[in-house]
Every structure is written in structure tokens, then in C-alpha cells.
Amino acid sequence: MKGNIDQLINNLNDLGRSWATYGLTMGKAALETSANTLKNTAQFLGDVSTKINTKPTTEPTADETPQQ
């Protein structure tokens, strides 16, 4: 009887470790995906900021000058 209880306890410990490993692996994957998404978003926002602050390289022609 004692051997059966010890085996049950070992099996439950193994099962618990398996679930913990699975949960931690999934959590790691989710965080990595979120980090990559944030990195791409930050890069995009930086690119937009650069484009907004970049002045045109040519002066507007008379046709393009706003009329007042």
C-alpha cells in the first residue's frame, strides 16, 4: 500500500511539473510575441516621426506655392 501511495505522489508531482513547464513555455512564447509586436510598432512610429520631420529637398515652384 505504501508503494502505491508513493507512486501516486510521484505521478502527481510529475504531472504538476509537466503542467508548470507547459504554462511557462506558453507564457514565454506569448511574451516574446508581444515584445516583437512592440518592437515593430516602435520602429514604425520612429519611421513615421522621421518622415514627418523631414523637410522637402526642393522648394515649391510658383505653381505649388499656396495662394493667399
C-alpha positions in Angstrom: 0.0 0.0 0.0 2.8 2.4 0.9 4.4 1.8 -2.5 1.1 2.7 -4.3 0.8 5.9 -2.4 4.4 6.8 -3.1 3.9 6.1 -6.8 0.7 8.2 -6.8 2.6 11.1 -5.2 5.4 10.8 -7.7 2.9 10.7 -10.6 1.2 13.8 -9.3 4.5 15.6 -8.9 5.4 14.7 -12.5 2.0 15.9 -13.8 2.4 19.1 -11.9 5.9 19.7 -13.3 4.6 18.9 -16.8 1.8 21.5 -16.5 4.1 24.1 -15.0 6.6 23.6 -17.8 3.8 23.9 -20.4 2.4 27.0 -18.8 5.9 28.7 -18.5 6.7 27.7 -22.1 3.4 29.2 -23.4 3.9 32.3 -21.2 7.4 32.8 -22.7 6.1 32.4 -26.2 3.4 35.0 -25.5 5.8 37.5 -24.1 8.2 37.0 -27.0 5.4 37.6 -29.5 4.3 40.7 -27.6 7.9 42.0 -27.5 8.3 41.5 -31.2 5.0 43.3 -31.9 6.0 46.2 -29.7 9.4 46.4 -31.3 7.8 46.5 -34.8 5.3 49.2 -33.7 8.1 51.3 -32.1 10.1 51.0 -35.4 7.1 52.1 -37.4 6.4 55.0 -35.1 10.0 56.1 -35.4 9.8 55.9 -39.2 6.7 58.0 -39.2 8.3 60.6 -36.9 11.3 60.8 -39.2 9.1 61.3 -42.3 7.1 63.9 -40.6 10.2 65.9 -39.6 11.9 65.6 -42.9 11.8 68.8 -44.9 11.3 68.6 -48.7 14.6 68.7 -50.6 13.2 71.1 -53.2 11.5 74.4 -52.9 7.9 74.6 -54.2 7.6 76.1 -57.6 5.3 79.0 -58.4 2.6 76.6 -59.4 2.8 74.9 -56.0 3.0 78.0 -53.8 -0.2 78.4 -51.8 -2.3 81.5 -52.8 -3.4 83.8 -50.0 
